[in-house]
């Protein structure tokens, strides 16, 4: 039970479509009078029925449970057993080493997972602590947790909405719903009912949702959803339902390996006992224990954990914080990245990039962010002197052509291409930078309107020097644009502190009256007076469909062309569509001079409709959130690696498709109109690669699976849509990385194989639901993380191959060595039990850790993603382990035989397993040779493992032998310790039961040379006979071809298709 009541009590209201009901129907359904609100007794009764307005506590994992999970695995159990045996046999050194491994591994794993999931706590903190409600006809303040369905809320700027509610009595009301919809801009709300029952959440403009913030205006509302029945609550339910504690392929491989090695260790012990006819003496028992411990790579778990921890540290330097170690494994096999648009692919900063005037055509504005720097350019006709060939800029030619045909519905750019080309072939087009000397009067007026009809500010931080905006993002973009022309508001307003930025005629404007932006009419205007000329002008900006009805003409160069609204709208539509196709949000700007009669009245009391009538249309401006410069190269890098990038955004389809084209997610051939033509110059069709959430959600799983390709862009996404897309990718055997920042992204972050939250703009809920947090909110960081994930997994595979092959070599040598008998018929061990353990220490963890730090090879992103079902131990890795293990083991035991029977007398004396005697000298020297061969061969094999198939002992690679400095110095350190063990008196003969060697080094060196030759022959055979390490699917080959074509074009000097605007 959710709140101590029947679940259907709250679900009944949650399933109703209140955006399709008017206020009267809502009142009736919730049994409340909006003029008086609920009575106190009724509110208390409903609180008892529906429960408190808060999230159900899920609670994070218990610290003891985390600790239990760290130690409750087979490898740790085996290590604990090894510790017990070591204590029983009084082998204190081995016991201490294994205990250290267990403690280190458990501590690292525990610290990584102790960051418990605090999803519900984060959601609770997002709620406003108090709310203003109407009860018994009086406005009172109550705790937000006491809100019930039917409560009448009062909402105003700065409030956090306490529950899902139906709005009424709206005045200029806007809310920030980014945490639910991903929308970068505040949403203006309206009261009328909406007819579409399946309308996306972001388009339900007559509703407000719990945990969103009021950014402007005020409104009243009737609560219909509380607690877990709110949209935020539904997300919380999904988070609690999803269980992500499934074992990864790496964990499964480690578990299988542990079982196999355990069985092998038990069998080895039985073989030792059997070879001695179960006459188990102390030295036989110790030999069996040493053999069993040699079988199990006790340092493997610790090295895996430490390698991943090193990867975590490396990613932290690259601005990616890893919350769970297992995410590194999944990163290496990612096949799909589902990315948000705003802030991830784009900069989350609205920028004005395009302007259009009827007489002069399009202007392009350079510069990104809030810094008021960047050129304003336009295409200008340039006259060619037919006699001298010199170019002369003609600033009047274009205007004359327009004046000849003032009613043309074609822009000046098209007119210039047609009329001028036919009349005078001596004109060419050139890009001209607009500044104060050549700025037309119309463009100057447009810039003044952008600066003065504006309530925002841009400022520069005194310490960091960075620019930031204060106010509505759209108005900030307009203010930055004006600042780029040194005509920002401070420069124009008298006493505004324009200083050096003030132009001639600047610093002389004064705001007389302001008519603020109203979400109902979607426009804003100001009346400003120029104290130098005495003129009073009304500047108007807003949505085109709301500005055009206020206009009676358009400014066409120096003249005003009369135009009724319908005619003007028809004239503007092609330009608006062109700008909209490029993902721009289009605003219209108009102005007019006040008449003498109007100038004498009190503007604060004047009728707004009359003031904003008979305006003259000036032009259009296009604003958008530009892509990050690194987004396109990063997407191309994904294609190089065979990874598909999909954009899931709450934005509109046209805007999403435009940005997707600019960052490379959509190619020109991917974007078609309904008739199959290229989308350049046409509106983008919805489907098949660009879909809305509504279209995608209506498809069944079977229909989605039948699609040749999943959509590359889905717009107007809801949380359910994102989860459905991830499930679709999973059915195609994909490994999915999902990015997100809002609460609405939390379910998809949980369902994805790798959830990646934004560190700067991300909500606490999204961060808690993720495995990785990007501290710079940058898509390029994801690509770097994938590269690191691939490196980590490759290194784990390398040192696992080294550790297990080394242990296999020891096992083969020691088991075959049981065949050697002394005069009494007792087994003569090729290594003493202590020497086995020492060799295990020298050749185990140190070189493995060095391989864990191996840098990524340059070709690591040229390979397609690892198969999702591919574990750590592929057939090739298993073959490598067997080949190298048998080679090392048989060559080492061959040295033992050659020294005793080949060059020696073959006499193995007696009791040589206990103490050194002169009779045992040959056996002890043979053991020294075996010890040297095993140790050095395994250390050399660490270099073999740097390249699974590539030659390692060629001249080119020998020059790079010192690249991995840890491995390089580790090799010589291991060699030095090996010599110490062999030649330190007392340690060699009394403890390790072996002796330093002389001429036997010749046998050892020949054996090592044979091993290196066998290794290179084996790798050569693999390169010739086996398939490539990774085989790309058809889709991955398509993506890699796309990257190849793009880089080829770049290499021959062709620029990538530029981002428009």
Buried (B, 14 or more C-beta within 10 A) or exposed (E): EBBEEEEEBBBEBBEBBBBBBBBEBBBEBBEBEBEEBBBEEBBEEBBEBBBBBBBBEBEBBEEEEBBEBBBEBBBBEBBBBBBEBBEEBEBEEBBEBBBEBBEBBBEBBBEBBEBBBBBBBBBBEBBBEBBBBBBEEEEEEBBBBBBBBBBBBBBEEEBBBBBBBBBBEBBBBBBBBBBBBBBBBBBBBEBEBBEEEEBBBBBBBBBBBBBBBBBBBBBBBBBBBBBBBBBBBBBBBBBBEBEBEEEBBBBEBBBBBBEEBBEBBEEBBEBBBEBBEEEEEEBBBBBBBBBBBBBBBBBBBBBBBBBBBBBBEBBEEBBBBBBBBBBBBBBBBBBBBBBBBBBBBBBBBBBBBBBBBBBBBBBBBBBBBBBBEBEBBBBBBBBBEEEEEEEEEBEEBBBEBBBEEBEBEBBBBEBBBEBBEEEEEEBEBEEBEBEEEEBBEBBBBBBBBBBBBBBBBBEEEEEEEEBBBEEBBBBBBBBBBBBBBBBBBBBBBBEBEBEEBBBEBBBBBBBBBBBEBBBBBBBBBBBBBBEEEEEBBBBBBBBBEBBBBBBBBBBBBEEBBEBEBEBBBEBBEEBBBBBBBBBBBBBBBBBBEBEEEBBEEEBEEBEBEEBBBBBBBBBBBBBBBBBBEBBBBBBBBBBBBBBBBBBBBBBBBBBBBBBBBBBBBBBEEBBBBEEEEEBEEBBBBBBBBBBBBBBBBEBEEEEBEEBEEBBBBBBBBBBBBBBBBBBBBBEBEBBBBBBBBBBBBBBBBBBBBBBBBBBEBBBBBBBBBBBBBBBBBBBBBBBBBBBBBBBBBBBBBBBBBBBBBBBBBBBBBBBBBBEBEBEEEBBBBBBBBBBBBBBBBBBBBBBBBBBBBBEBBEEBBEBBBBBBEBBBBBEBBEEBBBBBBBBBBEBBBBBBBBBBBEEBEEBBBBBBBEEBBEBBBBBBBBBBBBBBBBBBBBBBBBBBBBEBBEBBBEEEBEEEBEEBEBBBEBBEBBBEBBEEBBEEEEBBBEBBBBBBBEEBEEBBEEBBEBBBEBBBEBBEEBEEEEEEBBEBBEBBEBBBEBBEEBEEEEEEEEEBBEBBB
